[in-house]
């Protein structure tokens, strides 16, 4: 993978339905003594069949410490929004979300400074300079296609405007899903600016099935052939492909350009005034431990956050092949965070959403 610098481009807010609810009270001395830790997280790391990276990490963490993990899952933006609403009665101990929402959480004062053990082995671009968050799993933006219906993957954005994809294409909604944000970020990079990207997305809307709050729910539709193409991310889609054999991963490029992607790491932070701060620190340390980082690829189908962990398992080899020849660009997530609402409104106006 080749890296290049990307100038500030686009962003949106993420919001998906919650998969669980909490009843624990935050902030009391009784709560602080509980053998529990509550995690608010973006979806993608917990397996649909209980076989994901989170499933293994949480099980092993509880076995080692006796601390039970309470897990709440939703879209990146929704996790941040929920934590904001609960600031006067904090419920979460750890929040895990994608950029630019981890920057948003930091900017809203939700995160406490804590550098987990092993954070010194995480690249500077994948952690906060002020120590409020650290990536625990690396990941990359991508698209998926149905390998059974399409003999080869589409190559360019322009191909997706063809009538072949009428009502056979869908991407998760910018302003609702985190990976929907990535569609806009990628389009603005590839088309050279906001207006050309919005012009393209306006045309693409003719083939788009419609809004989708969840990126993860698009993969089964692609696997079954209900859709030919959808957006996603490499870690989640690679993990899903174990049970969905028709999924193929690809990276759209502008005609005459080259395939590019960018990192969408799962970034974790300790919540300020958390009810179980000590337990939250222990879980963050555990996630970044060498053994758990080795399992990011072998169990979770993702990329280790620690640069000193060199995975050589079969999944790691397959993932390296998927990313071979893809240029990695680097969005300015801090700038994107500042312009979230503007980009959401621009996208809605362009697509009539």
C-alpha positions as CSV (number, residue, x, y, z in Angstrom):
1,X,0.0,0.0,0.0
2,X,1.3,3.5,-0.9
3,X,0.4,6.5,1.2
4,X,-0.3,10.0,0.1
5,X,-1.6,13.1,1.8
6,X,-5.2,14.1,1.3
7,X,-6.4,17.6,1.7
8,X,-9.5,18.3,3.8
9,X,-12.6,17.0,2.1
10,X,-15.8,15.7,3.6
11,X,-17.7,14.2,6.5
12,X,-21.0,13.3,8.0
13,X,-22.6,12.2,11.2
14,X,-23.3,8.5,11.9
15,X,-26.4,7.1,13.6
16,X,-27.7,3.6,13.8
17,X,-30.2,1.9,16.0
18,X,-28.9,0.7,19.3
19,X,-28.6,-3.1,19.7
20,X,-28.8,-3.0,23.5
21,X,-29.9,-0.9,26.5
22,X,-28.4,0.0,29.8
23,X,-29.8,0.1,33.3
24,X,-26.7,0.8,35.3
25,X,-26.4,4.1,37.2
26,X,-23.3,6.2,36.6
27,X,-21.1,7.9,39.1
28,X,-22.0,6.3,42.4
29,X,-19.5,4.7,44.7
30,X,-21.4,1.5,44.6
31,X,-21.2,1.5,40.8
32,X,-17.5,2.0,40.9
33,X,-17.0,-1.2,42.9
34,X,-19.0,-3.3,40.4
35,X,-17.1,-6.0,38.4
36,X,-18.5,-4.6,35.1
37,X,-17.3,-2.3,32.3
38,X,-19.7,-0.8,29.7
39,X,-18.7,-0.3,26.1
40,X,-20.4,1.9,23.6
41,X,-19.1,0.9,20.1
42,X,-19.7,1.2,16.4
43,X,-20.7,-2.0,14.8
44,X,-18.4,-4.3,12.9
45,X,-16.2,-6.1,15.5
46,X,-18.8,-8.3,17.1
47,X,-19.6,-11.4,15.1
48,X,-23.1,-12.2,13.9
49,X,-22.6,-15.7,15.2
50,X,-20.7,-14.9,18.3
51,X,-17.4,-15.5,16.6
52,X,-16.1,-11.9,16.2
53,X,-13.0,-10.2,17.7
54,X,-15.1,-8.5,20.4
55,X,-16.7,-11.9,21.3
56,X,-13.3,-13.4,21.9
57,X,-11.7,-10.4,23.6
58,X,-14.7,-9.9,26.0
59,X,-14.9,-13.5,26.9
60,X,-11.1,-13.7,27.6
61,X,-11.2,-10.4,29.5
62,X,-13.9,-11.7,31.8
63,X,-12.1,-15.0,32.3
64,X,-8.9,-13.2,33.3
65,X,-10.3,-10.4,35.4
66,X,-13.8,-11.4,36.5
67,X,-15.1,-8.1,35.0
68,X,-18.2,-8.5,32.9
69,X,-18.6,-6.5,29.7
70,X,-21.9,-4.7,29.0
71,X,-22.0,-3.9,25.3
72,X,-24.1,-1.3,23.5
73,X,-23.7,-1.2,19.7
74,X,-24.8,1.5,17.1
75,X,-23.6,3.9,14.6
76,X,-20.5,5.9,15.2
77,X,-22.4,9.2,15.5
78,X,-25.2,7.8,17.6
79,X,-22.7,6.5,20.2
80,X,-21.2,9.9,20.6
81,X,-24.7,11.6,20.7
82,X,-25.9,9.2,23.4
83,X,-22.8,9.8,25.5
84,X,-23.4,13.5,25.2
85,X,-26.9,13.2,26.4
86,X,-25.7,11.2,29.4
87,X,-22.9,13.6,30.5
88,X,-24.7,14.4,33.7
89,X,-25.2,10.7,34.5
90,X,-22.4,8.9,32.6
91,X,-23.2,5.3,31.6
92,X,-20.4,4.3,29.4
93,X,-16.8,3.5,30.5
94,X,-15.3,3.0,27.0
95,X,-16.3,4.4,23.7
96,X,-15.1,2.9,20.4
97,X,-16.0,4.7,17.2
98,X,-14.6,5.6,13.7
99,X,-13.2,8.9,12.6
100,X,-14.3,11.7,12.5
101,X,-16.6,10.7,15.4
102,X,-13.8,10.0,17.8
103,X,-12.5,13.5,17.2
104,X,-16.0,14.7,17.7
105,X,-16.2,12.9,21.1
106,X,-12.9,14.5,22.1
107,X,-14.1,17.9,21.1
108,X,-17.2,17.6,23.1
109,X,-15.2,16.8,26.2
110,X,-16.4,13.2,26.5
111,X,-12.9,11.6,26.7
112,X,-10.5,11.4,29.6
113,X,-6.7,11.2,29.0
114,X,-5.4,7.7,29.2
115,X,-2.7,6.0,27.2
116,X,-3.3,2.2,27.3
117,X,-0.3,-0.2,27.7
118,X,1.1,-0.7,24.2
119,X,-0.1,2.7,22.9
120,X,3.5,3.6,22.3
121,X,3.5,1.0,19.5
122,X,0.5,2.7,17.7
123,X,1.4,5.0,14.9
124,X,0.9,8.7,15.6
125,X,-1.8,9.1,13.0
126,X,-3.8,6.4,14.7
127,X,-4.0,8.0,18.2
128,X,-4.7,11.4,19.7
129,X,-1.8,13.7,20.3
130,X,-3.3,14.6,23.7
131,X,-3.7,11.0,24.8
132,X,-7.6,10.9,24.8
133,X,-8.0,8.0,22.3
134,X,-6.0,5.2,20.6
135,X,-6.9,2.9,17.7
136,X,-7.4,-0.7,18.8
137,X,-8.2,-2.1,15.3
138,X,-7.1,-0.7,12.0
139,X,-9.5,-0.9,9.0
140,X,-10.0,0.6,5.5
141,X,-12.9,1.9,3.5
142,X,-14.1,-0.2,0.5
143,X,-17.0,-1.4,-1.6
144,X,-18.4,-4.9,-2.2
145,X,-19.9,-6.6,-5.2
146,X,-21.6,-9.9,-5.9
147,X,-19.0,-12.2,-7.4
148,X,-21.6,-14.7,-8.7
149,X,-23.5,-12.1,-10.8
150,X,-20.6,-10.0,-11.9
151,X,-17.6,-11.9,-13.4
152,X,-15.3,-9.0,-12.5
153,X,-15.5,-6.2,-10.0
154,X,-16.5,-2.7,-11.3
155,X,-13.5,-0.5,-11.6
156,X,-14.6,3.1,-11.8
157,X,-17.3,5.3,-10.3
158,X,-18.5,6.1,-13.8
159,X,-19.4,2.4,-14.3
160,X,-21.9,2.6,-11.5
161,X,-24.0,5.0,-13.5
162,X,-24.8,2.3,-16.0
163,X,-28.4,1.0,-16.2
164,X,-27.1,-2.4,-15.1
165,X,-27.1,-1.1,-11.6
166,X,-30.5,0.4,-11.6
167,X,-32.1,-0.5,-8.2
168,X,-29.1,-2.9,-7.7
169,X,-26.8,-0.4,-5.9
170,X,-27.1,1.0,-2.4
171,X,-24.8,2.8,0.0
172,X,-25.4,3.6,3.6
173,X,-26.7,7.0,4.3
174,X,-24.3,9.9,5.0
175,X,-25.5,11.6,8.2
176,X,-26.7,8.2,9.5
177,X,-24.0,5.6,9.0
178,X,-20.3,6.0,9.5
179,X,-19.3,4.2,6.3
180,X,-21.8,6.5,4.5
181,X,-19.4,9.3,5.5
182,X,-16.6,7.4,3.8
183,X,-18.5,7.4,0.5
184,X,-18.6,11.2,0.5
185,X,-15.0,11.5,1.6
186,X,-13.8,9.1,-1.1
187,X,-15.9,10.8,-3.8
188,X,-14.6,14.2,-2.9
189,X,-11.0,13.0,-3.1
190,X,-11.4,11.1,-6.4
191,X,-13.4,13.8,-8.2
192,X,-11.2,16.6,-6.9
193,X,-13.5,18.6,-4.7
194,X,-16.9,19.0,-3.1
195,X,-18.9,20.2,-6.1
196,X,-17.7,17.6,-8.6
197,X,-18.4,14.9,-6.0
198,X,-21.9,16.2,-5.3
199,X,-22.6,16.4,-9.1
200,X,-21.6,12.7,-9.4
201,X,-23.6,11.6,-6.4
202,X,-26.7,13.4,-7.8
203,X,-26.4,11.2,-10.9
204,X,-25.7,8.1,-8.9
205,X,-29.0,8.6,-7.0
206,X,-30.9,7.4,-10.1
207,X,-29.5,3.9,-9.4
208,X,-29.5,4.0,-5.6
209,X,-32.1,1.8,-3.9
210,X,-32.5,4.3,-1.1
211,X,-31.4,5.1,2.4
212,X,-29.9,2.5,4.7
213,X,-29.1,3.2,8.4
214,X,-26.8,0.2,8.6
215,X,-23.8,-0.6,6.4
216,X,-23.6,-4.1,7.8
217,X,-27.1,-5.0,6.6
218,X,-26.1,-4.3,3.0
219,X,-23.7,-7.3,2.7
220,X,-26.4,-10.0,3.0
221,X,-28.3,-8.3,0.2
222,X,-25.2,-8.3,-2.0
223,X,-24.5,-11.9,-1.2
224,X,-28.0,-12.9,-2.2
225,X,-27.9,-10.9,-5.4
226,X,-30.6,-8.4,-4.3
227,X,-27.9,-5.8,-4.8
228,X,-24.9,-6.0,-7.1
229,X,-22.8,-3.3,-5.4
230,X,-22.8,-1.6,-1.9
231,X,-20.4,0.2,0.3
232,X,-18.6,-1.2,3.3
233,X,-15.2,-1.5,4.9
234,X,-12.5,-4.2,4.6
235,X,-12.6,-5.6,8.1
236,X,-16.3,-6.0,8.3
237,X,-16.9,-7.3,4.8
238,X,-13.9,-9.7,5.0
239,X,-15.3,-11.2,8.2
240,X,-18.8,-11.4,6.6
241,X,-17.4,-13.2,3.6
242,X,-16.7,-16.3,5.6
243,X,-20.5,-16.8,5.7
244,X,-21.3,-14.9,2.6
245,X,-19.3,-16.5,-0.2
246,X,-20.5,-14.2,-3.0
247,X,-19.0,-11.1,-1.5
248,X,-16.0,-9.5,-3.2
249,X,-14.2,-6.4,-2.0
250,X,-13.1,-3.6,-4.4
251,X,-12.0,0.1,-4.4
252,X,-13.6,2.5,-6.9
253,X,-11.5,4.9,-8.8
254,X,-12.2,7.8,-11.2
255,X,-11.8,7.0,-14.8
256,X,-8.1,7.4,-15.6
257,X,-7.2,7.3,-11.9
258,X,-6.1,4.7,-9.5
259,X,-7.7,2.7,-6.7
260,X,-7.5,4.4,-3.4
261,X,-8.7,3.9,0.2
262,X,-8.1,5.4,3.6
263,X,-7.9,4.2,7.1
264,X,-11.1,3.9,9.2
265,X,-9.7,2.6,12.5
266,X,-11.8,1.6,15.4
267,X,-10.6,4.2,17.9
268,X,-11.2,3.7,21.6
269,X,-11.2,6.2,24.5
270,X,-11.9,6.2,28.2
271,X,-15.1,8.2,29.0
272,X,-14.7,11.1,31.3
273,X,-16.3,10.6,34.7
274,X,-17.0,7.0,33.8
275,X,-18.7,4.9,36.5
276,X,-16.1,2.2,36.3
277,X,-12.9,4.0,35.3
278,X,-10.5,1.4,36.6
279,X,-12.2,-1.3,34.7
280,X,-12.3,0.8,31.6
281,X,-8.5,1.2,31.7
282,X,-8.1,-2.5,32.2
283,X,-10.2,-3.3,29.1
284,X,-8.3,-0.8,27.0
285,X,-5.0,-2.3,28.1
286,X,-6.3,-5.8,27.3
287,X,-7.5,-4.8,23.8
288,X,-4.0,-3.5,23.0
289,X,-2.1,-6.5,24.4
290,X,0.0,-8.4,22.0
291,X,-2.1,-11.6,22.1
292,X,-5.4,-9.7,21.4
293,X,-3.7,-7.7,18.6
294,X,-2.5,-10.9,17.0
295,X,-6.1,-12.0,16.9
296,X,-7.3,-8.9,15.1
297,X,-6.7,-10.6,11.8
298,X,-7.0,-14.3,12.7
299,X,-10.3,-13.8,14.6
300,X,-11.7,-10.4,13.4
301,X,-10.5,-10.1,9.9
302,X,-8.9,-6.7,10.5
303,X,-5.5,-5.1,10.9
304,X,-3.6,-4.8,14.1
305,X,-3.3,-1.3,15.5
306,X,0.2,-2.0,17.0
307,X,3.0,-1.6,14.5
308,X,5.1,-4.2,16.3
309,X,2.5,-6.9,15.7
310,X,3.2,-8.7,12.4
311,X,0.4,-11.1,11.8
312,X,1.2,-14.0,9.5
313,X,-2.0,-16.0,9.7
314,X,-4.1,-16.9,6.7
315,X,-6.4,-14.0,7.1
316,X,-3.5,-11.5,7.3
317,X,-2.1,-12.9,4.1
318,X,-5.5,-12.6,2.3
319,X,-6.0,-9.1,3.6
320,X,-2.6,-8.0,2.3
321,X,-3.6,-9.3,-1.1
322,X,-6.8,-7.3,-1.0
323,X,-4.9,-4.1,-0.2
324,X,-2.1,-4.8,-2.7
325,X,-1.8,-1.9,-5.2
326,X,-4.3,0.3,-3.3
327,X,-3.0,3.8,-2.6
328,X,-3.8,4.9,1.0
329,X,-4.8,8.5,1.3
330,X,-5.0,10.4,4.6
331,X,-8.0,12.7,5.2
332,X,-7.7,15.6,7.6
333,X,-10.2,14.3,10.1
334,X,-10.0,17.3,12.4
335,X,-11.0,19.6,9.5
336,X,-13.8,17.1,8.6
337,X,-15.0,17.1,12.2
338,X,-15.4,20.9,12.1
339,X,-17.5,20.8,8.8
340,X,-19.7,17.8,9.5
341,X,-23.1,19.5,9.3
342,X,-22.2,21.5,6.2
343,X,-21.2,18.3,4.3
344,X,-24.4,16.5,5.4
345,X,-26.5,19.4,4.1
346,X,-24.6,19.5,0.8
347,X,-25.2,15.8,0.2
348,X,-28.9,16.0,1.1
349,X,-29.3,18.9,-1.3
350,X,-27.4,17.2,-4.1
351,X,-29.3,13.9,-3.9
352,X,-32.7,15.2,-2.8
353,X,-32.5,13.0,0.3
